[in-house]
Amino acid sequence: MNRSSSPAPEDTTVELSERQCWELLRRSTIGRLAVGSADGPDIFPVTYLVDHGTVVFRTAAGTKLAASSHHRVAFEVDGWDDPPSTAWSVVLRGRAERLLDREENLHALALPLAPWQEGRKPWFVRVVPDSTTGRRLTLTAQARAALHPVR
């Protein structure tokens, strides 16, 4: 069979429902916050929790806190199944809001949210999504081997 008549590779990407996206978000604890700044886009890894249809994380002063003044952000989480046969990615797009209300802060303090590193992270930020999208794809044999090497 020549190249022009060979079948196209099967597209193994599946769009996830919003419910499936939130299930995957609840299973994870580390995500990436994408923000725009004067220097261009920045991406920060953060530990987070799902709380009432939003994502909450702690932060110190800096770019992430500055982005929380109702700026547009994206939040991404990805992973793979074990044993690895499929991978997935979920993206939230929306606005970041610094929690200023006393009751909201008390609620956030009660969440089991642990930062990665020591240091003071006194502010809570909530990502309120306008859109939630996700996809799952079948991994190639090479990708599966790389994620689960033989020891």
Secondary structure, DSSP 8 states (H G I E B T S, - for coil): --GGGS------EEE--HHHHHHHHHH--EEEEEEEETTEEEEEEEE-EEETTEEEEEE-SSHHHHTTEEEEEEEEEEEE-SS-SEEEEEEEEEEEEE--SHHHHHHHHHS----SSSS---EEEEEEEEEEEEEEEE--HHHHHHHS---
